[in-house]
Amino acid sequence: MKRVVLAATACAIGLSMITAGAAGAAPRFEMATIVGTPVNNAGFFRVNVATGQVWQQWGGTTQFSPVVDNTPVPGGEYHITTLYWTDPSGKVSWNLYRFDAASGRAWMALGGGGAPLVWNELAPPK
């Protein structure tokens, strides 16, 4: 429990530092996280709000790696979010989404478990 509280506090502090740019200026980067457990590493994702490029970092690694775009995405106003849940054994399952607030387009990252994460665009609503 202490680990979760500490991670949540660190994330809240980090988010406020990332979004607290110059007065009135839009943030250049945003972040989303996935909780760590005794059996799964924590995940950290950052997005360049203008370009949509997303980078990931897991556990104790010290380097980011990109989430792959199969086709270039146009400039926009990109945001990311994660949904995750933990089963009784501590295994974490999760989804990562990217949304362009300028166009309404949305993507879900597929992969994980050793496979590279790749963005797949979601079909627009009809």
SERO-4910 file (N, C-alpha, C, O; in steps of 0.05 Angstrom, whole numbers):
BEGIN
 pado doro    nc1    nc2    nc3   cac1   cac2   cac3    cc1    cc2    cc3    oc1    oc2    oc3
  Met    A     16    -24      0      0      0      0     17     25      0     11     45    -13
  Lys    A     40     24     15     57     47     16     68     54    -11     71     77    -18
  Arg    A     75     33    -27     86     36    -53     66     51    -72     74     68    -87
  Val    A     40     43    -70     20     56    -87     17     85    -79     15    103    -97
  Val    A     15     91    -53     12    119    -44     36    135    -53     33    158    -62
  Leu    A     60    125    -49     84    139    -57     84    144    -87     91    166    -96
  Ala    A     77    124   -103     76    127   -132     55    148   -140     60    165   -157
  Ala    A     32    148   -128     11    167   -134     20    195   -127     14    214   -142
  Thr    A     33    198   -104     43    225    -96     64    234   -116     63    258   -124
  Ala    A     83    217   -123    104    225   -142     92    232   -169    101    252   -182
  Cys    A     72    218   -178     58    224   -203     44    251   -202     46    266   -221
  Ala    A     31    256   -180     17    282   -177     37    305   -178     32    325   -190
  Ile    A     59    302   -164     79    323   -164     91    326   -192     94    348   -201
  Gly    A     97    303   -205    108    304   -232     89    317   -252     97    333   -268
  Leu    A     63    310   -250     43    322   -268     41    352   -264     39    367   -283
  Ser    A     42    361   -239     39    390   -234     64    404   -244     62    427   -254
  Met    A     88    391   -243    112    403   -254    111    405   -284    121    425   -296
  Ile    A    101    384   -297    100    384   -326     80    404   -337     86    418   -357
  Thr    A     57    406   -324     36    424   -335     38    453   -326     24    470   -335
  Ala    A     56    458   -307     59    485   -297     78    502   -313     99    509   -303
  Gly    A     73    507   -338     90    523   -355     87    552   -348     77    560   -327
  Ala    A     96    569   -367     92    598   -364     62    604   -361     46    590   -372
  Ala    A     56    626   -348     28    633   -343     14    636   -370     22    651   -388
  Gly    A     -8    621   -373    -24    622   -397    -13    605   -420    -27    602   -440
  Ala    A     11    594   -418     22    578   -439     12    549   -437     10    538   -415
  Ala    A      6    537   -460     -3    509   -460     21    491   -455     44    498   -463
  Pro    A     18    469   -441     40    451   -436     50    439   -462     35    433   -480
  Arg    A     76    434   -463     88    421   -487     87    391   -484     86    377   -504
  Phe    A     87    381   -460     86    352   -455     65    346   -433     60    362   -416
  Glu    A     54    322   -435     36    311   -414     45    283   -409     60    271   -424
  Met    A     35    272   -387     43    245   -379     20    228   -370     -2    238   -363
  Ala    A     24    202   -372      5    183   -361     22    160   -349     44    155   -358
  Thr    A     11    147   -328     26    126   -315      9    100   -312    -15    101   -315
  Ile    A     23     78   -307     11     53   -300     24     45   -274     48     45   -271
  Val    A      8     37   -254     17     30   -228     35      6   -229     31    -13   -245
  Gly    A     56      5   -212     72    -18   -209     62    -35   -186     50    -25   -167
  Thr    A     68    -61   -187     61    -79   -165     85    -97   -160    105    -95   -174
  Pro    A     84   -114   -140    106   -132   -135    112   -151   -160    134   -161   -162
  Val    A     93   -155   -177     98   -173   -201     99   -158   -227    105   -170   -248
  Asn    A     93   -132   -228     94   -116   -253    108    -90   -248    104    -77   -227
  Asn    A    125    -82   -267    138    -56   -266    118    -33   -271     99    -37   -286
  Ala    A    123    -10   -260    108     14   -265    115     24   -294    137     19   -303
  Gly    A     96     37   -307    101     48   -333     96     78   -333     79     88   -319
  Phe    A    112     92   -349    110    121   -352    109    128   -381    126    119   -397
  Phe    A     90    144   -389     87    152   -417     87    182   -418     74    195   -402
  Arg    A    100    194   -438     99    223   -442     92    228   -471    101    213   -489
  Val    A     76    248   -476     67    256   -502     75    284   -508     73    302   -491
  Asn    A     85    289   -532     89    316   -542     61    326   -551     51    315   -571
  Val    A     50    345   -538     23    354   -543     19    363   -572     -2    358   -584
  Ala    A     39    376   -584     36    387   -611     40    365   -633     26    366   -653
  Thr    A     58    346   -629     64    326   -650     51    300   -646     47    285   -666
  Gly    A     43    293   -622     30    267   -616     50    245   -611     42    222   -605
  Gln    A     77    250   -613     97    229   -608     96    221   -579     96    238   -561
  Val    A     94    195   -574     93    185   -547    118    167   -542    126    152   -559
  Trp    A    129    171   -518    152    155   -509    145    141   -484    128    150   -468
  Gln    A    157    117   -479    151    100   -456    176     94   -440    198     93   -451
  Gln    A    172     90   -415    194     82   -397    182     62   -377    160     67   -366
  Trp    A    196     40   -371    185     20   -353    204     14   -331    229     13   -334
  Gly    A    193      9   -307    208      0   -284    232     18   -278    230     42   -277
  Gly    A    255      5   -273    279     19   -266    296     27   -289    319     36   -285
  Thr    A    286     25   -314    302     32   -337    307     63   -336    291     77   -325
  Thr    A    328     71   -349    334    100   -349    331    113   -376    339    136   -380
  Gln    A    320     98   -395    317    109   -422    288    106   -431    274     87   -425
  Phe    A    279    125   -447    253    124   -460    256    110   -487    277    111   -500
  Ser    A    235     97   -496    233     86   -523    207     95   -536    187     99   -521
  Pro    A    206     99   -562    182    109   -574    160     88   -576    165     64   -579
  Val    A    135     97   -575    112     81   -583    109     87   -613    107    110   -621
  Val    A    110     66   -629    113     68   -658     87     77   -672     65     68   -666
  Asp    A     90     96   -690     68    104   -708     74     92   -736     95     97   -748
  Asn    A     55     76   -746     59     64   -772     57     84   -795     70     81   -816
  Thr    A     42    105   -790     39    127   -810     42    153   -794     34    155   -771
  Pro    A     54    173   -807     57    199   -792     30    211   -784     10    208   -798
  Val    A     30    223   -761      6    237   -752     10    267   -756     32    277   -752
  Pro    A    -11    281   -763     -9    310   -767     -6    324   -740    -13    313   -719
  Gly    A      3    349   -741      4    365   -716    -25    368   -705    -44    367   -720
  Gly    A    -27    371   -680    -53    374   -667    -50    382   -638    -32    396   -631
  Glu    A    -69    372   -622    -68    376   -593    -73    349   -580    -96    342   -574
  Tyr    A    -52    335   -576    -53    307   -567    -52    304   -537    -38    318   -523
  His    A    -68    284   -528    -69    277   -499    -68    247   -498    -78    233   -516
  Ile    A    -58    236   -476    -58    207   -471    -70    201   -445    -71    217   -426
  Thr    A    -81    176   -443    -92    167   -418    -88    137   -417    -86    123   -437
  Thr    A    -87    126   -393    -84     97   -389   -108     88   -373   -120    102   -356
  Leu    A   -116     63   -378   -135     49   -362   -121     24   -352   -109     10   -369
  Tyr    A   -121     18   -326   -108     -6   -317   -123    -18   -294   -138     -4   -280
  Trp    A   -120    -44   -290   -133    -58   -268   -114    -80   -259    -97    -90   -274
  Thr    A   -116    -87   -234    -99   -107   -221   -115   -131   -212   -136   -127   -199
  Asp    A   -106   -155   -218   -120   -179   -209   -109   -186   -181    -90   -174   -172
  Pro    A   -122   -205   -167   -113   -211   -140    -84   -220   -137    -72   -217   -116
  Ser    A    -72   -230   -158    -44   -239   -157    -25   -215   -160      0   -219   -156
  Gly    A    -35   -191   -166    -18   -168   -170    -11   -163   -199      3   -143   -205
  Lys    A    -21   -180   -218    -15   -176   -246    -32   -152   -256    -56   -150   -250
  Val    A    -19   -134   -271    -32   -110   -281    -38   -114   -310    -21   -121   -326
  Ser    A    -63   -108   -318    -71   -107   -346    -77    -77   -352    -86    -63   -335
  Trp    A    -72    -68   -377    -74    -40   -383    -79    -34   -412    -74    -51   -429
  Asn    A    -89    -10   -417    -93      1   -444    -81     29   -444    -83     43   -424
  Leu    A    -70     37   -467    -60     64   -471    -74     76   -495    -75     64   -516
  Tyr    A    -85    100   -491    -99    114   -513    -87    141   -518    -77    154   -500
  Arg    A    -89    150   -543    -80    177   -551   -104    190   -566   -117    177   -582
  Phe    A   -109    215   -559   -132    230   -571   -122    256   -581   -108    271   -567
  Asp    A   -131    264   -605   -125    290   -616   -149    308   -612   -170    304   -625
  Ala    A   -147    327   -593   -170    344   -587   -177    363   -610   -199    373   -611
  Ala    A   -158    367   -629   -163    385   -652   -180    371   -673   -197    384   -685
  Ser    A   -176    346   -678   -190    331   -699   -210    311   -690   -228    303   -705
  Gly    A   -207    302   -665   -225    281   -655   -215    253   -660   -227    233   -652
  Arg    A   -192    250   -674   -181    223   -679   -171    211   -654   -162    225   -635
  Ala    A   -172    184   -652   -163    170   -629   -148    144   -637   -153    133   -657
  Trp    A   -128    136   -620   -112    113   -625   -111     97   -599   -113    107   -577
  Met    A   -106     70   -602   -101     53   -580    -74     39   -586    -69     30   -608
  Ala    A    -56     37   -566    -31     24   -569    -35     -6   -565    -47    -15   -546
  Leu    A    -25    -22   -584    -26    -51   -582      2    -62   -580     21    -50   -591
  Gly    A      5    -84   -566     31    -96   -562     35   -100   -532     16   -105   -517
  Gly    A     60    -98   -523     67   -103   -495     74   -132   -491     72   -148   -509
  Gly    A     81   -138   -466     89   -166   -460    114   -174   -476    117   -197   -483
  Gly    A    132   -155   -481    156   -161   -496    154   -152   -525    174   -149   -539
  Ala    A    130   -148   -535    126   -139   -563    126   -108   -563    117    -96   -543
  Pro    A    136    -96   -585    135    -66   -585    107    -55   -585     89    -68   -596
  Leu    A    103    -32   -573     77    -19   -573     75     -4   -600     93     10   -608
  Val    A     52     -7   -613     47      5   -639     19     18   -638      0      5   -629
  Trp    A     17     43   -647     -9     57   -648    -27     46   -670    -18     41   -692
  Asn    A    -52     41   -663    -73     33   -682    -96     53   -680   -107     56   -658
  Glu    A   -103     66   -702   -124     86   -701   -151     72   -698   -157     52   -710
  Leu    A   -167     84   -681   -194     74   -676   -213     85   -698   -210    108   -706
  Ala    A   -232     69   -706   -251     79   -726   -268    101   -714   -276    100   -691
  Pro    A   -273    122   -730   -289    145   -720   -318    136   -715   -327    117   -728
  Pro    A   -332    150   -697   -360    143   -693   -376    149   -718   -370    167   -733
  Lys    A   -397    134   -722   -415    138   -745   -439    154   -738   -455    160   -755
***
